[in-house]
Amino acid sequence: MASTADLKLGKKLNEGKTKQIFELLDEPGNVLVQSKDQITAGNAVRKDQMDGKAAIANKTTSCVFKLLQDAGIKTAFVRQHSETAFVASHCEMIPIEWVCRRIATGSFLKRNPGVKEGYRFSPLKLEMFFKDDANNDPQWSEEQLLAAGFELAGVSIGRCEVDIMSKSTVAIFEILEKAWATQNCTLVDMKIEFGVNVSTKEVVLADVIDNDSWRLWPSGDRSQQKDKQVYRDLKEVTPEAMQMVKRNFEWVSERVKLLLEPQTSGRVVVLMGSTSDMAHCERIRKACSSYGIPCHLRVTSAHKGPDETLRIKAEYEGDGVPTIFVAVAGRSNGLGPVMSGNTAYPVINCPPVTSDWGAQDIWSSLRMPSGLGCSTVLSPDAAAQHAAQILGLTDHLIWAKLRASMLNTWISLKQADRKLQQCSL
């Protein structure tokens, strides 16, 4: 992996408790985020060196941001550069820590006496804190954030930006929660920060997400916690205690790599009644690829060759790979019902509707005999999405893409509405 010497560093733009930010002279608009071998707690009231922490934190952050970017979340992360540094888009940081909680613990209990530790928030509990070390990062309301009138990189932080950060925080937590569940780990809570990309003027997830950023309880058991809380809880900092803390951080950095791997390997098999439906089927395959789902196209007719249709079905049932069949047949759709009556796997009808007899033909996909459970979706993109929702129940990476897509659709609508209102004014 490359070293910092491979880059032409400009001036130091910022330095925090655990990292430094440098200008990159050869990459306008990008910066280098260099981690430090330092661990802190209580706004650096407790501060210690931990040999190797920079590399551990950088590996954790790089994996987490890659997972989120692959899902479709907009972040400042560009690439991991070295063991201890990554390249990011230059952002002007919004001085707010967004905290998302699934389980009540830590400071929440002190601020909310009477709530028992372990109380589960459904929906998630969202809080924000103004970054002000001198005043111990006071909790803020949305109203305070709006009243502050922050302007960063030429962007005023108003209602639209606040809503985008709020919705994004919840989506990011849910994606990481789902990912950590594959390792039998409970994501208890998490803090993140946003910045305004100085080049694109977009509000994006920025800073870092590492083992300082969350609470992780393996098997949902607080006594097995692997995050920085172990360091916070130390009564005395000794070399032996610091080795224990480091082992926990290493455990997390090794497990976080596994979050990038799918838990199951599903697929979609599109059965078309005729090659005249190829364009319709190609749209399904293209949409499946956007979710990372392999998609096979086959030609078979349940009317003209039912034996071959059932042979193809058996071919895909026989290798144990979770499969969703999509039946694409115009006119009288026998393909979907025949498949549904002969397989326990999900079947989705996606008939190509024509302008002449389409309104009548669709009934062959909607009116099923008893005992058949195939659904009918007319849009090829929606058929792929429906398949992704089924496979996403057991594949956190597909689920993450669906969740990010929901978020991005919401953001685009929010921004479109704001633009329309500005034009009206």
Salt bridges, closest charged atoms under 4 A:
GLU15 OE1 - LYS12 NZ 2.76
GLU15 OE2 - LYS36 NZ 2.89
GLU27 OE2 - ARG79 NH2 2.61
ASP70 OD2 - LYS66 NZ 2.99
GLU97 OE2 - LYS131 NZ 3.75
GLU97 OE2 - LYS191 NZ 3.84
GLU117 OE2 - ARG222 NE 2.92
GLU127 OE1 - ARG101 NE 2.64
GLU127 OE2 - ARG111 NH1 2.86
ASP133 OD2 - LYS17 NZ 3.61
GLU142 OE1 - ARG159 NH1 2.93
GLU161 OE2 - ARG418 NH1 2.25
ASP163 OD1 - ARG159 NH1 2.87
ASP163 OD2 - LYS414 NZ 2.69
GLU174 OE1 - ARG403 NE 2.54
GLU177 OE2 - ARG102 NE 2.76
ASP189 OD2 - ARG101 NH1 3.38
ASP189 OD2 - ARG215 NH1 2.67
GLU193 OE2 - LYS131 NZ 3.20
GLU202 OE2 - LYS74 NZ 2.61
ASP207 OD1 - LYS19 NZ 2.95
ASP212 OD2 - LYS53 NZ 3.24
GLU254 OE2 - LYS59 NZ 2.83
GLU254 OE1 - LYS257 NZ 3.15
GLU282 OE2 - ARG285 NH2 2.72
GLU308 OE2 - ARG311 NH2 2.93
GLU315 OE2 - ARG298 NH1 3.25
GLU315 OE1 - ARG311 NH1 3.42
GLU317 OE1 - LYS313 NZ 2.64
ASP319 OD1 - ARG267 NH2 2.73
ASP381 OD2 - ARG283 NH2 3.54
